[in-house]
Amino acid sequence: MKLVVTLVFAVFATQAAPAQDAKPSEASIRQLFEVMHSSKLLDAYLTQIEGTVQAAMQQAFAGQQPNPKQQKIMDELGRNIASLVKEQLNWASVEPMMIEVYRNTFSQHEVDGMLTFYRSEAGQAVISKLPAATQQTMAGIQNQVKALTPKVVQLERDTVAQLRAAGEAEHPAPSPQGAQPPPSPPPPSQQPKP
């Protein structure tokens, strides 16, 4: 009897494992994207790209005010870049790729768990607050990088100096003018015989 129970349990266990490892359905992934507001997150990202492009164009002038012709050219460039980005990175073009990535990465069991979480109050809080938390984190990291940059530059300078010194030790500089190098030994055919 004990053997029969063990066999039945083993059969059910082996059937349950593949179910957890099964690829998720496209419909469940679409539900996940909807619950996660993925298309809105992409739109926000595209807006952020536009702001980054505008800031980069302003930096190109190094704080100087562009003249009207230059401003018109910059505005046109900004519109063209925004248009190009929206054309290539819109949700309709990105979603099929994302579905394939999720199908190849997560199991149906994991997608179901994410759906449960992101439908919850905590999950919705993560979705709405994570972009702000990420932005604050990136700003903090940028500040740390700014503080770190002079130290890295000094390390690079010290290393270059060490490399030069090591190269000079391997190949000493020629002796000063007027000093003669030591005489080289005569070739073997001219050495005195004992």
SEDREN-847270 format. One record per residue (C-alpha): x, z, y; residue in three letters; residue number from 1. Coordinates in steps of 0.02 Angstrom, whole numbers, plus 50000, padded with zeros to 5 digits. Each point is the difference from the previous one (the first is absolute). Layout:
N
(node (X Z Y) 'ala' NUM)
...
This chain:
194
(node (50000 50000 50000) 'met' 1)
(node (50140 50046 50119) 'lys' 2)
(node (50083 49831 49966) 'leu' 3)
(node (49838 49907 50042) 'val' 4)
(node (49982 50092 50166) 'val' 5)
(node (50181 49961 50043) 'thr' 6)
(node (49976 49816 49959) 'leu' 7)
(node (49840 49988 50103) 'val' 8)
(node (50088 50086 50147) 'phe' 9)
(node (50148 49881 49985) 'ala' 10)
(node (49886 49848 50002) 'val' 11)
(node (49909 50060 50157) 'phe' 12)
(node (50164 50045 50085) 'ala' 13)
(node (50074 49827 49969) 'thr' 14)
(node (49841 49919 50067) 'gln' 15)
(node (49999 50109 50156) 'ala' 16)
(node (50182 49963 50047) 'ala' 17)
(node (49979 49810 50019) 'pro' 18)
(node (49843 50030 50104) 'ala' 19)
(node (50103 50102 50124) 'gln' 20)
(node (50136 49866 50003) 'asp' 21)
(node (49877 49856 50021) 'ala' 22)
(node (50023 49890 50154) 'lys' 23)
(node (49874 50040 50135) 'pro' 24)
(node (49858 49881 50035) 'ser' 25)
(node (50003 49895 50157) 'glu' 26)
(node (49834 50078 50050) 'ala' 27)
(node (50070 50177 49992) 'ser' 28)
(node (50151 49950 50103) 'ile' 29)
(node (49888 49920 50130) 'arg' 30)
(node (49900 50163 50005) 'gln' 31)
(node (50162 50095 50025) 'leu' 32)
(node (50052 49886 50144) 'phe' 33)
(node (49829 50023 50079) 'glu' 34)
(node (50007 50190 49984) 'val' 35)
(node (50178 50000 50068) 'met' 36)
(node (49949 49889 50147) 'his' 37)
(node (50146 49886 49956) 'ser' 38)
(node (49944 49854 50108) 'ser' 39)
(node (49988 50115 50153) 'lys' 40)
(node (50172 50070 49963) 'leu' 41)
(node (50070 49823 49994) 'leu' 42)
(node (49916 49960 50166) 'asp' 43)
(node (50078 50155 50077) 'ala' 44)
(node (50169 49948 49932) 'tyr' 45)
(node (49981 49827 50076) 'leu' 46)
(node (49958 50078 50168) 'thr' 47)
(node (50157 50107 49984) 'gln' 48)
(node (50103 49842 49967) 'ile' 49)
(node (49933 49924 50162) 'glu' 50)
(node (50053 50155 50096) 'gly' 51)
(node (50173 49993 49921) 'thr' 52)
(node (50020 49817 50049) 'val' 53)
(node (49948 50039 50179) 'gln' 54)
(node (50124 50145 50010) 'ala' 55)
(node (50140 49891 49930) 'ala' 56)
(node (49965 49865 50129) 'met' 57)
(node (50005 50129 50140) 'gln' 58)
(node (50165 50067 49932) 'gln' 59)
(node (50072 49825 50008) 'ala' 60)
(node (49994 50015 50189) 'phe' 61)
(node (50096 50165 49995) 'ala' 62)
(node (49883 50088 50120) 'gly' 63)
(node (49991 49857 50127) 'gln' 64)
(node (49833 49932 50051) 'gln' 65)
(node (49973 49822 49938) 'pro' 66)
(node (49949 49871 50129) 'asn' 67)
(node (49826 49920 49985) 'pro' 68)
(node (50064 49850 49899) 'lys' 69)
(node (50095 50113 49881) 'gln' 70)
(node (49848 50114 49981) 'gln' 71)
(node (49889 49851 49960) 'lys' 72)
(node (50124 49942 49866) 'ile' 73)
(node (50009 50175 49927) 'met' 74)
(node (49810 50017 49998) 'asp' 75)
(node (49984 49833 49911) 'glu' 76)
(node (50131 50050 49872) 'leu' 77)
(node (49908 50163 49970) 'gly' 78)
(node (49836 49907 49972) 'arg' 79)
(node (50083 49874 49884) 'asn' 80)
(node (50082 50136 49896) 'ile' 81)
(node (49838 50099 49990) 'ala' 82)
(node (49906 49844 49947) 'ser' 83)
(node (50128 49958 49868) 'leu' 84)
(node (50002 50177 49930) 'val' 85)
(node (49810 50009 49994) 'lys' 86)
(node (49993 49830 49914) 'glu' 87)
(node (50124 50052 49864) 'gln' 88)
(node (49962 50185 49981) 'leu' 89)
(node (49812 50009 50008) 'asn' 90)
(node (49903 50098 49868) 'trp' 91)
(node (49930 49843 49917) 'ala' 92)
(node (50177 49939 49964) 'ser' 93)
(node (50075 50170 49957) 'val' 94)
(node (49861 50070 49890) 'glu' 95)
(node (50028 49886 49847) 'pro' 96)
(node (50185 50046 49998) 'met' 97)
(node (49958 50185 50019) 'met' 98)
(node (49874 49991 49857) 'ile' 99)
(node (50133 49925 49887) 'glu' 100)
(node (50127 50132 50052) 'val' 101)
(node (49879 50142 49965) 'tyr' 102)
(node (49947 49923 49833) 'arg' 103)
(node (50183 49989 49947) 'asn' 104)
(node (50043 50174 50065) 'thr' 105)
(node (49854 50116 49962) 'phe' 106)
(node (49891 50030 49849) 'ser' 107)
(node (49810 50007 50007) 'gln' 108)
(node (50012 50187 49974) 'his' 109)
(node (50114 50017 50152) 'glu' 110)
(node (49890 49890 50110) 'val' 111)
(node (49849 50104 49949) 'asp' 112)
(node (50095 50157 50050) 'gly' 113)
(node (50047 49924 50168) 'met' 114)
(node (49819 49949 50029) 'leu' 115)
(node (49945 50179 49967) 'thr' 116)
(node (50132 50068 50118) 'phe' 117)
(node (49976 49876 50142) 'tyr' 118)
(node (49811 50022 49994) 'arg' 119)
(node (50025 50187 50026) 'ser' 120)
(node (50011 50085 50170) 'glu' 121)
(node (50187 50031 49973) 'ala' 122)
(node (50028 49819 49951) 'gly' 123)
(node (49912 49936 50156) 'gln' 124)
(node (50105 50121 50104) 'ala' 125)
(node (50158 49926 49923) 'val' 126)
(node (49942 49824 50041) 'ile' 127)
(node (49956 50040 50180) 'ser' 128)
(node (50148 50113 50039) 'lys' 129)
(node (50142 49922 49900) 'leu' 130)
(node (50036 49861 50127) 'pro' 131)
(node (50024 50129 50139) 'ala' 132)
(node (50106 50110 49887) 'ala' 133)
(node (50106 49849 49951) 'thr' 134)
(node (50022 49950 50183) 'gln' 135)
(node (50053 50176 50048) 'gln' 136)
(node (50120 50006 49853) 'thr' 137)
(node (50079 49834 50050) 'met' 138)
(node (50020 50061 50180) 'ala' 139)
(node (50085 50159 49937) 'gly' 140)
(node (50116 49899 49888) 'ile' 141)
(node (50044 49885 50145) 'gln' 142)
(node (50047 50152 50105) 'asn' 143)
(node (50111 50064 49859) 'gln' 144)
(node (50081 49829 49983) 'val' 145)
(node (50036 49998 50187) 'lys' 146)
(node (50087 50168 49985) 'ala' 147)
(node (50093 49941 49845) 'leu' 148)
(node (50059 49834 50071) 'thr' 149)
(node (50147 50067 50104) 'pro' 150)
(node (50063 50097 49848) 'lys' 151)
(node (49992 49844 49890) 'val' 152)
(node (50090 49898 50133) 'val' 153)
(node (50138 50132 50010) 'gln' 154)
(node (50017 50000 49810) 'leu' 155)
(node (50018 49811 50003) 'glu' 156)
(node (50135 50010 50135) 'arg' 157)
(node (50095 50134 49904) 'asp' 158)
(node (49990 49899 49840) 'thr' 159)
(node (50063 49842 50086) 'val' 160)
(node (50146 50099 50071) 'ala' 161)
(node (50039 50069 49826) 'gln' 162)
(node (49992 49826 49924) 'leu' 163)
(node (50118 49932 50132) 'arg' 164)
(node (50122 50144 49973) 'ala' 165)
(node (49994 49975 49812) 'ala' 166)
(node (50034 49813 50022) 'gly' 167)
(node (50147 50034 50116) 'glu' 168)
(node (50075 50123 49875) 'ala' 169)
(node (49991 49865 49866) 'glu' 170)
(node (50077 49867 50114) 'his' 171)
(node (50105 50087 50134) 'pro' 172)
(node (50018 49918 50168) 'ala' 173)
(node (50163 49905 50032) 'pro' 174)
(node (50141 50106 50067) 'ser' 175)
(node (50032 50002 50187) 'pro' 176)
(node (50108 49864 50080) 'gln' 177)
(node (50187 50020 49976) 'gly' 178)
(node (49985 50096 49837) 'ala' 179)
(node (50062 49907 49850) 'gln' 180)
(node (49915 50012 49831) 'pro' 181)
(node (50106 50073 49862) 'pro' 182)
(node (50108 49871 49912) 'pro' 183)
(node (49927 49929 49842) 'ser' 184)
(node (50103 50010 49841) 'pro' 185)
(node (50096 49843 49954) 'pro' 186)
(node (49926 49887 49868) 'pro' 187)
(node (50052 50042 49821) 'pro' 188)
(node (50123 49855 49990) 'ser' 189)
(node (50102 50068 50148) 'gln' 190)
(node (50008 50183 49946) 'gln' 191)
(node (50177 50065 49959) 'pro' 192)
(node (50041 50006 49816) 'lys' 193)
(node (50058 50167 49927) 'pro' 194)
